Amino acid sequence: MVTAAATTLCLSILLGVYMLAASVGLFTDPDRGVKLVDDLERSPGLMYLLAVVAFTVGALIILFHNRWTDPLAIIVTLIGWAALIEGLVLLAFPAIWFGLARPFMRHLRVFAAVTALCGAALIIAGLIGRTPPVA
């Protein structure tokens, strides 16, 4: 049986790998982020698909891991809520999302560095974390 703590550790590793991979992609091609946002803005279908994926990922994390018990669980839960809210904003108010995303494009390397550090921290926390013994 998987405990809540084991779920937290697994999600932490998965989210960390995702964040690290995304940041490496931005470092290797700094214009990639700008191109992605531009393409997304020009393609309502692609934007809708991204919104549905973000909403679904966030909803699944919240549904199966809405835990506020320890710092790592809280971080994983907050990432789930952020994904859900991002999906909702993209669905309902895409102009607001683009208005928030555009300023990050001017500081893409800083954003990628912070994302890489957060991803690495999530991976490490997931790998070194311990689950409580099951009685």
N, CA and C atoms as a LAMMPS dump frame, in Angstrom:
ITEM: TIMESTEP
0
ITEM: NUMBER OF ATOMS
405
ITEM: BOX BOUNDS ff ff ff
-5.0000000000000000e+02 5.0000000000000000e+02
-5.0000000000000000e+02 5.0000000000000000e+02
-5.0000000000000000e+02 5.0000000000000000e+02
ITEM: ATOMS id mol type element x y z
1 1 1 N 0.838 -1.179 0
2 1 2 C 0 0 0
3 1 3 C 0.884 1.244 0
4 2 1 N 0.537 2.208 -0.831
5 2 2 C 1.292 3.449 -0.92
6 2 3 C 0.743 4.427 0.114
7 3 1 N 1.627 4.94 0.938
8 3 2 C 1.204 5.914 1.942
9 3 3 C 1.223 7.304 1.332
10 4 1 N 0.634 8.249 2.027
11 4 2 C 0.64 9.64 1.559
12 4 3 C 2.071 10.133 1.413
13 5 1 N 2.936 9.755 2.335
14 5 2 C 4.317 10.209 2.265
15 5 3 C 5.008 9.645 1.027
16 6 1 N 4.75 8.39 0.681
17 6 2 C 5.348 7.799 -0.515
18 6 3 C 4.829 8.505 -1.763
19 7 1 N 3.56 8.851 -1.774
20 7 2 C 2.991 9.59 -2.901
21 7 3 C 3.666 10.949 -3.028
22 8 1 N 3.879 11.606 -1.912
23 8 2 C 4.565 12.897 -1.917
24 8 3 C 5.951 12.761 -2.528
25 9 1 N 6.687 11.741 -2.11
26 9 2 C 8.046 11.556 -2.61
27 9 3 C 8.05 11.269 -4.106
28 10 1 N 7.151 10.424 -4.569
29 10 2 C 7.066 10.106 -6.004
30 10 3 C 6.693 11.34 -6.817
31 11 1 N 5.691 12.073 -6.372
32 11 2 C 5.286 13.288 -7.09
33 11 3 C 6.393 14.332 -7.077
34 12 1 N 7.111 14.424 -5.982
35 12 2 C 8.218 15.366 -5.886
36 12 3 C 9.271 15.055 -6.941
37 13 1 N 9.617 13.79 -7.094
38 13 2 C 10.609 13.393 -8.1
39 13 3 C 10.087 13.678 -9.51
40 14 1 N 8.849 13.293 -9.777
41 14 2 C 8.276 13.511 -11.118
42 14 3 C 8.198 14.989 -11.47
43 15 1 N 7.707 15.794 -10.55
44 15 2 C 7.62 17.232 -10.804
45 15 3 C 9.007 17.838 -10.954
46 16 1 N 9.959 17.372 -10.156
47 16 2 C 11.332 17.865 -10.249
48 16 3 C 11.974 17.54 -11.587
49 17 1 N 11.765 16.318 -12.074
50 17 2 C 12.318 15.931 -13.379
51 17 3 C 11.704 16.787 -14.479
52 18 1 N 10.394 17 -14.4
53 18 2 C 9.712 17.85 -15.384
54 18 3 C 10.302 19.271 -15.366
55 19 1 N 10.452 19.847 -14.195
56 19 2 C 10.965 21.214 -14.086
57 19 3 C 12.413 21.299 -14.565
58 20 1 N 13.213 20.312 -14.221
59 20 2 C 14.609 20.306 -14.637
60 20 3 C 14.722 20.165 -16.153
61 21 1 N 13.947 19.265 -16.733
62 21 2 C 13.979 19.073 -18.187
63 21 3 C 13.52 20.333 -18.921
64 22 1 N 12.465 20.951 -18.423
65 22 2 C 11.961 22.178 -19.057
66 22 3 C 12.997 23.288 -18.984
67 23 1 N 13.67 23.407 -17.863
68 23 2 C 14.671 24.468 -17.729
69 23 3 C 15.892 24.2 -18.604
70 24 1 N 16.294 22.937 -18.742
71 24 2 C 17.408 22.615 -19.641
72 24 3 C 17.036 22.979 -21.078
73 25 1 N 15.793 22.7 -21.459
74 25 2 C 15.327 23.079 -22.789
75 25 3 C 15.394 24.58 -23.013
76 26 1 N 15.063 25.348 -22
77 26 2 C 15.13 26.809 -22.118
78 26 3 C 16.572 27.303 -22.164
79 27 1 N 17.468 26.631 -21.423
80 27 2 C 18.879 27.032 -21.449
81 27 3 C 19.523 26.72 -22.799
82 28 1 N 19.188 25.576 -23.385
83 28 2 C 19.809 25.189 -24.65
84 28 3 C 19.285 26.001 -25.829
85 29 1 N 18.06 26.485 -25.724
86 29 2 C 17.477 27.322 -26.78
87 29 3 C 16.704 28.459 -26.117
88 30 1 N 17.391 29.552 -25.784
89 30 2 C 16.745 30.648 -25.047
90 30 3 C 15.531 31.25 -25.752
91 31 1 N 15.498 31.177 -27.074
92 31 2 C 14.35 31.715 -27.803
93 31 3 C 13.146 30.784 -27.771
94 32 1 N 13.35 29.586 -27.292
95 32 2 C 12.281 28.59 -27.264
96 32 3 C 11.053 29.061 -26.491
97 33 1 N 11.266 29.645 -25.339
98 33 2 C 10.144 30.112 -24.524
99 33 3 C 9.321 31.163 -25.23
100 34 1 N 10.014 32.109 -25.872
101 34 2 C 9.312 33.162 -26.608
102 34 3 C 8.54 32.542 -27.769
103 35 1 N 9.177 31.621 -28.49
104 35 2 C 8.508 30.954 -29.616
105 35 3 C 7.277 30.18 -29.137
106 36 1 N 7.423 29.493 -28.015
107 36 2 C 6.303 28.709 -27.49
108 36 3 C 5.115 29.599 -27.136
109 37 1 N 5.393 30.706 -26.461
110 37 2 C 4.304 31.614 -26.081
111 37 3 C 3.686 32.246 -27.33
112 38 1 N 4.52 32.624 -28.297
113 38 2 C 3.996 33.193 -29.547
114 38 3 C 3.104 32.185 -30.277
115 39 1 N 3.591 30.95 -30.402
116 39 2 C 2.8 29.909 -31.067
117 39 3 C 1.496 29.653 -30.33
118 40 1 N 1.584 29.623 -29.033
119 40 2 C 0.4 29.381 -28.216
120 40 3 C -0.634 30.484 -28.407
121 41 1 N -0.159 31.714 -28.474
122 41 2 C -1.069 32.852 -28.637
123 41 3 C -1.752 32.837 -30.011
124 42 1 N -1.058 32.335 -31.018
125 42 2 C -1.618 32.28 -32.369
126 42 3 C -2.508 31.061 -32.607
127 43 1 N -2.47 30.098 -31.699
128 43 2 C -3.196 28.852 -31.928
129 43 3 C -4.195 28.586 -30.793
130 44 1 N -5.449 28.977 -30.989
131 44 2 C -6.451 28.74 -29.938
132 44 3 C -6.616 27.262 -29.594
133 45 1 N -6.471 26.385 -30.582
134 45 2 C -6.594 24.953 -30.315
135 45 3 C -5.477 24.447 -29.426
136 46 1 N -4.259 24.866 -29.718
137 46 2 C -3.114 24.485 -28.901
138 46 3 C -3.238 25.053 -27.494
139 47 1 N -3.692 26.298 -27.41
140 47 2 C -3.883 26.929 -26.103
141 47 3 C -4.921 26.154 -25.291
142 48 1 N -6.013 25.766 -25.943
143 48 2 C -7.064 25.005 -25.263
144 48 3 C -6.515 23.665 -24.774
145 49 1 N -5.731 22.988 -25.619
146 49 2 C -5.147 21.711 -25.231
147 49 3 C -4.223 21.867 -24.026
148 50 1 N -3.373 22.89 -24.041
149 50 2 C -2.49 23.151 -22.906
150 50 3 C -3.293 23.44 -21.643
151 51 1 N -4.364 24.204 -21.791
152 51 2 C -5.212 24.528 -20.645
153 51 3 C -5.827 23.259 -20.055
154 52 1 N -6.316 22.384 -20.916
155 52 2 C -6.933 21.14 -20.438
156 52 3 C -5.891 20.256 -19.75
157 53 1 N -4.698 20.175 -20.33
158 53 2 C -3.637 19.36 -19.716
159 53 3 C -3.235 19.949 -18.364
160 54 1 N -3.018 21.259 -18.294
161 54 2 C -2.636 21.891 -17.03
162 54 3 C -3.723 21.695 -15.976
163 55 1 N -4.965 21.909 -16.372
164 55 2 C -6.08 21.717 -15.44
165 55 3 C -6.141 20.267 -14.966
166 56 1 N -6.006 19.328 -15.886
167 56 2 C -6.1 17.905 -15.536
168 56 3 C -4.973 17.478 -14.607
169 57 1 N -3.756 17.882 -14.918
170 57 2 C -2.621 17.534 -14.043
171 57 3 C -2.832 18.127 -12.654
172 58 1 N -3.205 19.392 -12.607
173 58 2 C -3.453 20.023 -11.31
174 58 3 C -4.579 19.353 -10.551
175 59 1 N -5.673 19.048 -11.252
176 59 2 C -6.819 18.395 -10.598
177 59 3 C -6.442 17.022 -10.07
178 60 1 N -5.657 16.265 -10.829
179 60 2 C -5.25 14.931 -10.367
180 60 3 C -4.336 15.016 -9.148
181 61 1 N -3.408 15.962 -9.167
182 61 2 C -2.54 16.119 -7.99
183 61 3 C -3.382 16.475 -6.772
184 62 1 N -4.292 17.409 -6.937
185 62 2 C -5.134 17.822 -5.811
186 62 3 C -6.053 16.688 -5.362
187 63 1 N -6.617 15.972 -6.316
188 63 2 C -7.535 14.877 -5.985
189 63 3 C -6.843 13.779 -5.188
190 64 1 N -5.623 13.445 -5.585
191 64 2 C -4.929 12.336 -4.936
192 64 3 C -3.848 12.776 -3.951
193 65 1 N -3.602 14.068 -3.873
194 65 2 C -2.545 14.533 -2.971
195 65 3 C -2.838 15.943 -2.466
196 66 1 N -3.928 16.16 -1.859
197 66 2 C -4.231 17.462 -1.26
198 66 3 C -3.806 17.389 0.204
199 67 1 N -2.505 17.336 0.407
200 67 2 C -1.931 17.115 1.735
201 67 3 C -1.23 18.377 2.219
202 68 1 N -1.49 18.723 3.468
203 68 2 C -0.9 19.911 4.089
204 68 3 C -0.193 19.507 5.38
205 69 1 N 0.546 18.377 5.327
206 69 2 C 1.087 17.776 6.536
207 69 3 C 2.545 18.113 6.817
208 70 1 N 3.35 18.284 5.793
209 70 2 C 4.772 18.593 5.976
210 70 3 C 5.209 19.501 4.831
211 71 1 N 6.38 20.119 4.932
212 71 2 C 6.787 21.096 3.916
213 71 3 C 6.786 20.55 2.48
214 72 1 N 7.319 19.356 2.27
215 72 2 C 7.364 18.813 0.91
216 72 3 C 5.96 18.525 0.387
217 73 1 N 5.1 17.978 1.223
218 73 2 C 3.715 17.718 0.813
219 73 3 C 3.005 19.018 0.464
220 74 1 N 3.268 20.052 1.224
221 74 2 C 2.653 21.36 0.949
222 74 3 C 3.143 21.901 -0.389
223 75 1 N 4.431 21.781 -0.672
224 75 2 C 4.976 22.266 -1.946
225 75 3 C 4.353 21.512 -3.119
226 76 1 N 4.272 20.188 -3.013
227 76 2 C 3.664 19.383 -4.079
228 76 3 C 2.198 19.773 -4.266
229 77 1 N 1.484 19.94 -3.178
230 77 2 C 0.078 20.344 -3.258
231 77 3 C -0.062 21.724 -3.885
232 78 1 N 0.8 22.659 -3.513
233 78 2 C 0.748 24.006 -4.099
234 78 3 C 1.036 23.987 -5.598
235 79 1 N 1.95 23.123 -6.025
236 79 2 C 2.214 22.983 -7.458
237 79 3 C 0.954 22.475 -8.164
238 80 1 N 0.263 21.53 -7.536
239 80 2 C -0.999 21.051 -8.101
240 80 3 C -2.03 22.157 -8.216
241 81 1 N -2.18 22.943 -7.161
242 81 2 C -3.133 24.068 -7.204
243 81 3 C -2.72 25.093 -8.254
244 82 1 N -1.411 25.359 -8.381
245 82 2 C -0.937 26.31 -9.391
246 82 3 C -1.261 25.817 -10.8
247 83 1 N -1.067 24.526 -11.055
248 83 2 C -1.389 23.965 -12.373
249 83 3 C -2.883 24.053 -12.65
250 84 1 N -3.694 23.737 -11.658
251 84 2 C -5.142 23.818 -11.828
252 84 3 C -5.581 25.248 -12.127
253 85 1 N -5.059 26.198 -11.371
254 85 2 C -5.415 27.611 -11.576
255 85 3 C -4.909 28.09 -12.938
256 86 1 N -3.7 27.685 -13.318
257 86 2 C -3.185 28.066 -14.628
258 86 3 C -4.088 27.534 -15.74
259 87 1 N -4.522 26.286 -15.617
260 87 2 C -5.426 25.718 -16.606
261 87 3 C -6.74 26.473 -16.679
262 88 1 N -7.291 26.827 -15.523
263 88 2 C -8.547 27.58 -15.506
264 88 3 C -8.392 28.97 -16.123
265 89 1 N -7.289 29.639 -15.796
266 89 2 C -7.054 30.976 -16.349
267 89 3 C -6.869 30.89 -17.865
268 90 1 N -6.135 29.881 -18.334
269 90 2 C -5.955 29.71 -19.778
270 90 3 C -7.285 29.427 -20.475
271 91 1 N -8.151 28.669 -19.829
272 91 2 C -9.46 28.368 -20.419
273 91 3 C -10.37 29.596 -20.448
274 92 1 N -10.419 30.306 -19.345
275 92 2 C -11.4 31.378 -19.199
276 92 3 C -10.868 32.754 -19.601
277 93 1 N -9.623 33.035 -19.283
278 93 2 C -9.056 34.37 -19.503
279 93 3 C -7.65 34.272 -20.095
280 94 1 N -7.519 33.785 -21.312
281 94 2 C -6.171 33.602 -21.871
282 94 3 C -5.37 34.897 -21.96
283 95 1 N -6.014 36.02 -22.175
284 95 2 C -5.284 37.293 -22.269
285 95 3 C -4.562 37.606 -20.958
286 96 1 N -5.174 37.249 -19.846
287 96 2 C -4.525 37.474 -18.541
288 96 3 C -3.275 36.614 -18.438
289 97 1 N -3.383 35.353 -18.865
290 97 2 C -2.229 34.443 -18.81
291 97 3 C -1.084 35.002 -19.654
292 98 1 N -1.401 35.442 -20.883
293 98 2 C -0.354 35.989 -21.746
294 98 3 C 0.229 37.265 -21.159
295 99 1 N -0.598 38.065 -20.526
296 99 2 C -0.105 39.269 -19.871
297 99 3 C 0.854 38.962 -18.735
298 100 1 N 0.636 37.849 -18.057
299 100 2 C 1.539 37.435 -16.986
300 100 3 C 2.785 36.733 -17.526
301 101 1 N 2.636 36.008 -18.631
302 101 2 C 3.753 35.225 -19.182
303 101 3 C 4.772 36.101 -19.898
304 102 1 N 4.322 37.136 -20.585
305 102 2 C 5.229 37.973 -21.39
306 102 3 C 6.378 38.584 -20.577
307 103 1 N 6.153 39.126 -19.382
308 103 2 C 7.294 39.68 -18.63
309 103 3 C 8.37 38.644 -18.308
310 104 1 N 7.982 37.38 -18.131
311 104 2 C 8.969 36.336 -17.86
312 104 3 C 9.881 36.114 -19.058
313 105 1 N 9.396 36.392 -20.253
314 105 2 C 10.184 36.174 -21.463
315 105 3 C 11.415 37.08 -21.504
316 106 1 N 11.331 38.235 -20.849
317 106 2 C 12.466 39.158 -20.816
318 106 3 C 13.564 38.661 -19.872
319 107 1 N 13.195 37.776 -18.967
320 107 2 C 14.151 37.262 -17.976
321 107 3 C 14.155 35.738 -18.017
322 108 1 N 14.185 35.187 -19.226
323 108 2 C 14.027 33.752 -19.399
324 108 3 C 15.143 32.939 -18.749
325 109 1 N 16.356 33.421 -18.836
326 109 2 C 17.469 32.67 -18.229
327 109 3 C 17.335 32.633 -16.701
328 110 1 N 16.923 33.73 -16.102
329 110 2 C 16.707 33.75 -14.651
330 110 3 C 15.572 32.795 -14.289
331 111 1 N 14.477 32.864 -15.046
332 111 2 C 13.344 31.975 -14.813
333 111 3 C 13.77 30.521 -14.955
334 112 1 N 14.569 30.214 -15.998
335 112 2 C 15.042 28.841 -16.208
336 112 3 C 15.967 28.402 -15.077
337 113 1 N 16.811 29.303 -14.589
338 113 2 C 17.728 28.948 -13.492
339 113 3 C 16.95 28.652 -12.214
340 114 1 N 15.977 29.474 -11.903
341 114 2 C 15.154 29.251 -10.704
342 114 3 C 14.379 27.94 -10.847
343 115 1 N 13.845 27.69 -12.04
344 115 2 C 13.108 26.451 -12.284
345 115 3 C 14.026 25.24 -12.144
346 116 1 N 15.252 25.344 -12.65
347 116 2 C 16.213 24.244 -12.529
348 116 3 C 16.547 23.967 -11.068
349 117 1 N 16.774 25.016 -10.306
350 117 2 C 17.082 24.837 -8.878
351 117 3 C 15.906 24.212 -8.128
352 118 1 N 14.71 24.688 -8.422
353 118 2 C 13.522 24.118 -7.773
354 118 3 C 13.337 22.664 -8.172
355 119 1 N 13.543 22.362 -9.452
356 119 2 C 13.418 20.983 -9.917
357 119 3 C 14.435 20.08 -9.253
358 120 1 N 15.688 20.528 -9.182
359 120 2 C 16.734 19.735 -8.53
360 120 3 C 16.413 19.529 -7.054
361 121 1 N 15.929 20.568 -6.394
362 121 2 C 15.57 20.453 -4.973
363 121 3 C 14.434 19.448 -4.784
364 122 1 N 13.441 19.463 -5.675
365 122 2 C 12.337 18.497 -5.568
366 122 3 C 12.828 17.076 -5.784
367 123 1 N 13.728 16.878 -6.743
368 123 2 C 14.273 15.538 -6.984
369 123 3 C 15.036 15.052 -5.765
370 124 1 N 15.906 15.894 -5.242
371 124 2 C 16.704 15.506 -4.068
372 124 3 C 15.797 15.213 -2.879
373 125 1 N 14.82 16.082 -2.644
374 125 2 C 13.906 15.862 -1.517
375 125 3 C 13.141 14.56 -1.694
376 126 1 N 12.731 14.259 -2.921
377 126 2 C 12.015 13.02 -3.167
378 126 3 C 12.888 11.798 -2.989
379 127 1 N 14.172 11.912 -3.353
380 127 2 C 15.074 10.768 -3.249
381 127 3 C 15.564 10.509 -1.825
382 128 1 N 15.745 11.563 -1.053
383 128 2 C 16.276 11.357 0.298
384 128 3 C 15.177 11.276 1.361
385 129 1 N 13.954 11.563 0.979
386 129 2 C 12.852 11.519 1.938
387 129 3 C 12.582 10.093 2.417
388 130 1 N 11.958 10.003 3.539
389 130 2 C 11.623 8.705 4.147
390 130 3 C 10.122 8.621 4.347
391 131 1 N 9.618 7.436 4.151
392 131 2 C 8.205 7.198 4.434
393 131 3 C 8.101 6.613 5.834
394 132 1 N 7.028 6.942 6.536
395 132 2 C 6.869 6.37 7.879
396 132 3 C 6.61 4.873 7.761
397 133 1 N 7.061 4.107 8.746
398 133 2 C 6.834 2.66 8.707
399 133 3 C 5.331 2.354 8.765
400 134 1 N 4.944 1.354 8.01
401 134 2 C 3.547 0.939 7.989
402 134 3 C 3.371 -0.168 9.019
403 135 1 N 2.402 0.022 9.907
404 135 2 C 2.197 -0.95 10.99
405 135 3 C 1.401 -2.143 10.524
